[in-house]
Amino acid sequence: MNPELEKLIALQELDLKIRVLEEEIAAVPMKRAELERQFEAFAAEYLEKKSRLETSKRQHRQLEMDLQDAQLRLEKYKNDLMRVRNQTEYAAALREIDMAKKLVSALETQILELLETIEALEREIQEQTPEIEAKRQQVDALLAEYATAVERLTEELNRMRQQREHLAQTIRPDLLNRYMRLVELRDGLALAEVRDGSCTACHMTIRPQVYADVRKGEEILACDHCSRILYYRGAPAESSGSAA
């Protein structure tokens, strides 16, 4: 086979491998994001319960302070009752005491209900925590695998890029430029194998004479239909000057 054609074939093989590696590396951030999204969906109920628990605890602290204030007011009203001077003041003091007692009772009821909610949430969270932690560990392990894979793929990519650079330097500039133009025009596929008389890229039939010449492997020939450089993988056909 023509040495320059062999180099072009090797160059395309490297470029295709490089392209695959680049796509694999580029896909990792999306995979990581999807993994995190799946975990968030899995843990959504658990996280919502934790959020409710924190909110309930804040409400409980506030209610305890409100209850303390209400109890202090109740004690004040009781003390005021001992100092009333007439029936009107006495009736007013009793109303204040009654209202304070109702407020204290309502706050105590709210606190008890909230404590029940807090206990239930803590129990449910405690039950779910091992499962969530196990899932988180699985996710973290996969993320670590992704990081290792990216490192490995990047090393392989750099190695192949160096190989490509060295190989490209050995190819005739006009052929290299032609190859690069075809890469841009033909979605990264500048060369196409000929098989059973057809171009495997555009699937069009090659003219018999061109097919025969491509099989010889002596020249760099192009497909009449897609302009890709053609090559033949089988044993080269004998040239017309070969002995019978």
N, C-alpha and C positions, 0 to 999 in steps of 0.2 A: 504494500500500500504506500502511496505517496507519503513521505515523512511529514510534510506540512499538514496533510489531512489527518494523519494520526494524532498530531499535536492538537488540532482543532477538536477532534473527538474527545481527547483527554481533557481539554479545556472545558468543553461543554459538560462533561461528566462532573468535573469539579464544581462548575457553576451551579449545576442542578443540586448537588449535595449541599453547597453553600446556601442555596435558596431554601432548601428544606430545613437546615439548621437555623437560619434566620427566622423562619416562620415558627419553628418550635420554640425558640427563645421569646419571640414576640407574643406567643400565645400564653406564656406563663403568667403574666400579670392578670389576664382575664380569668385564668384557672384559679389563681389565688383569690381574686375578688368573688368568684362564684362559690368557692369553698367557704369563705367568710359569710356570704349571703345565706348559704344553706345552714350554717351553724346558727346564725342570728334567727332564722326562721324556726329552727329546731328549739332554740332556747328562748323564743319570744315570750311564751307563757311564763316561763321561769323568771325571766328578767322583769316581766310585768308584775309578778307577785313580789319580787324584791323591791320594786319601786313602790308598790302599794304598802309594803311593810314599813318602809322608811317614812312614807307619808303618814301612816297610822301612828307611828311612834312620835312624830312631830306633833300630830294632833293630840296624842295622849299627854305629852308634856305640857301643851297649852291648856288642856282641860284641867290638869292637876293644878296649874297656877290659878286658873279661873275658880276652881273649887276652893282653893286656899283663900282667895279674896272673898268669895261668897261666905265662907265660914267666919271670916273675920268680921264681915258686915253683920252677920247674924248675931255674933257675940256683942257687937256694938249696940245693935237694936235692943237686945235683951237688957243690956246695962242701961240704955236710955229709958227703958220701961220703968226702971226703979226710980227714975227721977221725974216722972210726969207730974204735973200739978193739977190737971183737971181731966174730966171725962173725954174731952175732945182730943187732947194730946195722947191719952191712953188708947183711944180707938185708932188713932193714926199710927201709934207705935205697934199695936197689934197687927195692923195691915202690913207694915214694913217687915215685921217678923215673919208673918205668914208668907209673904212674897219671897223673902230670903230663904225660908225653909224649902219652898217649892223649887227655887233655883238650885239650892244645894242638892235636893233629891234628883232633879233632872240631870245635873252634872254628874252625880254619882252613877246614875243609870247609864249615861253616855260613856262614862269611863269603863264601867263593867262590860258594856257591849263592845267597846273598842278593844279592851283587853282580850276578850274572846276572839275577836278578829285577828289580833296580833298573834295570839297563841296558835290559831289555826294556820295562819300564813307561815309562821316559823316552823310548824310541824311539816307542812307541805314542802317548804323550801328544803328542810333537812332531808326529807325523803328523796327529793329530786336531785339534790346536789351531787351525789356520787355519779349518777347517770350523766349529768351535765359536765362534770369534771372529766369523766372518761371520754366523752365526745370531744371536749376541748383538747384533750391529750392526743386524740386521733387526728384532729385538725392540725395541731401544732406539728405532729410527726409528718404529716403530708406536706405542710409548708416547708419543713426542713428538707424533705426529699426534693421539693421543687427547687429550693435554693441550691442544693447539691447538684441537681440536674442542670441548672442554668450555668453553674460554674464549669461543669464537665463539658457541656455543649459549647460554651464560650471558648474554652481551651481548644476544642476540636475545630471550631469555626476559625479561630486565629491561625491554627496550623494549616488549614486548607486555604485560607486567604494568602498565606505566605507561599504555599505550593503554587497557587494560581499565579501570583505575581512573578515567580521565577519562570514558570512555564510560558506566560505571556511574553516575557522578554525574549524568548527563543523563537517566537513566531514572526514571520514577515509582517512588517507594519501594515502593508496594504491588505493582507488577509485578516489581520487582527481587527482593522477598522471595518472591514466588510462583515466580519463576525459580529462585532459590537452593534452595527446598524441592524443586522438581522435579529439580534437578541431583543433590541428595543421594539422592532416591528412585529416580531412573531412570538411575543409573550415568553421570552427567555429561551426559545428553542430555535437556534440558528442552523443546526444540522438535523437531518432526518435520515433514518435508515431506509434503504430500499429493500422491499420484501415481496416476492412473488410478482415482480414487475410493477409495483406501486410504491408511491411515497407514503410512508407510515404516518406522516404528519398531516398531510391534506387528503390522503387516501385517493389521490388521482393516479391514473395509469401513466407510467413513464414511457416515452417513445422507445421503441425497440433498440435503436442505435445507442441512445443515451443509457439505457439499461445495461447494454453490453459493455459500454465504456466504463460505467460506474462499477461494474463487477470486476473489471480489470484493476481498478484502484490506482491507475497511473495519473489521472488528472483530477482536478478539483472542479466538479460539475454541479450545476444547480437544477432544481426542479423547475420545469417550465411553468408550473402553476402557482407555487407558493414561494419560489425563489430561494428556498433553503438549500444549503449545501448538502449534497447526497453522499452517502457512503453505503458500502455493502459489507455485511458481517461474515458471510460465508467464504469458502475458499475462492480466491481470485480466479476469474476466467482467464484462459490462455490468450495472449495477445496474438494479433494476426501474423506476427513475425516468428512465432514459435514453430519448432519442427513438428511435422505431422507424426 
